[in-house]
Amino acid sequence: MANYTLNINGLLMDLSEPKVMGILNVTPDSFYSGSRSFDEASIVSRIETLKYEGTDIVDIGACSTRPGSDTPEASEEERRLRLCLDILTNHWPDAIISVDTFRSSVARMCVEEYGVHIVNDISGGMMDSEMFMTVASLGVPYVLSHIQGTPATMHTSTHYNNLMQDILFYFSERVQMLRDLGQKDIIIDPGFGFGKTVEQNYELLSHLDELQILELPILSGISRKSMIYKVLDTSADKSLNGTTALNMACLLKGSSILRVHDVGACKEVIRLYKELTIHDGFKYSERIARYQRM
């Protein structure tokens, strides 16, 4: 794994050790009920849990992107985020905060009014033509996600000529667009579950290390998703063990950031991953890649 850094308000976050992005959803309808925090008491409780378990980044979302969810108006998304950000910045002023939004106006509000540090856009700039220009002007790290279709159509928008080639082309094209606008820090998210079947998600995971050719940090978000509970014939509520297993796979394939609901469990995965690699001259994922080339 390459030693990437992110500029967080003038300070460098070192990604040579994988980081955990803990999810805080200010929504009534996110796919995992355990992640919903929709009033002051539940938001405070969730913040305290994230803080206690040691999350590195708090990712706040106020607009569910699960298939079939209702997309709130921008004004409602902003209202939810203001409620949460007011509480978070009072209870945990030193927290590194990411906002999960596809709207450039919402991203600007969060960064300019609350000092949010990272913009996490599940649409890769495809649902708001102003997003790339906005994040470049704000000067904050940007999570560029892969998606096919929109949250409303992505469960049927699953055709690819060649899955990995198409995803690599998508990222190459959009990274260049961002660079042309002066965007500095870019994180790529392969978009597990966004316009991909269960089988395609596992194909993507098995080839995730190929994205390292882009020389950008990789963020993986597989926490409690249907690619886990459909295979195990269970539910999101019962998918922690499967999430833990696949988070280790993501690390071995080169992920620098894991976006999760269960921070404590993910921290344990990272500790075990470090133990696997600490005595090697190079990372375990690099050793696997070397054997694959032989």
Phi, psi and omega in degrees: 000129180291155181268086180273159173226158174236139176275107180251093178056041177092351177249145183269127171267121182274121180260013177296333167255127184305147181248156179251128174254110182271137187271130173232102182262122177259062185221154177270356192220023176297152189297332179254114186300330181291349182261357185275126177226104192240006174218171187302317183296317181288328177294314179299317180298317180293319178299316180297322178295313179299319180294313181298320182279352170086035178298146180274328181222138173258120181256111184260126176235138181235016182215105182297139179243018176291153178303131178087359181284155176274130179272118180289159173296157181302323181296323178288321177299316179295320180300314179298316182293320178300316178304311183291316183292325175300316181291313184297314183291337175279319183277335185211073187295338182268002183295141171272123191242136172244142174250128180266098182208150175256003183259127181293325181294323178291317178301315181297315179302314183294320182285313186285325184266332185238358178070027178302143192264335186220141173252124182247104189249107182292346184265356182060030180078007185270349179255359177207109185294346180267355188297312183300314180296323181294309183293326178297321180287330179284333176074029178249156176303147184232129175269112180265110184259151172269134175213147172240124188084205177234170177306331180283334186242356191295336180289345176247352181267070190237019179270132176226145171289315174208115190308303186289322178296318180295319180292319178297320178296316178305309182294317181301316181295314186281330173297318179296321176301317179293317179299320180298334179270356178094013178292130183271289186271119178234131175246135179255136178241116184293350172073052176303126179091348183262093182076038181214139174286171176303314180297319179294325177300319180285328173296317178299314180297320182292339180246016186302326182296341178294337179289347179294345177297338180284347179056046177225149177297144181253130173254128179243131179232094180244004189305116173059022183280168185295338176297341176266304189284340174287321178293321183272357180055053181222218182220170178300322181298335184250026187250017181294316182298315177296321177300316180300316180298315183284334174296321176297319178299320179298319178296317181294337178265006170106012179290139179261336181225135175246124179263119191218161171273328189249090188293316183301315178297321180292323177299323177294321177302315181294321178299318179290323176299316179297322179295325177296325190255347191297330182265359180274152173287341176211166188293152180302321179297326179288325178295318177300315180299323179295316179295326179294333181277346183285000000 
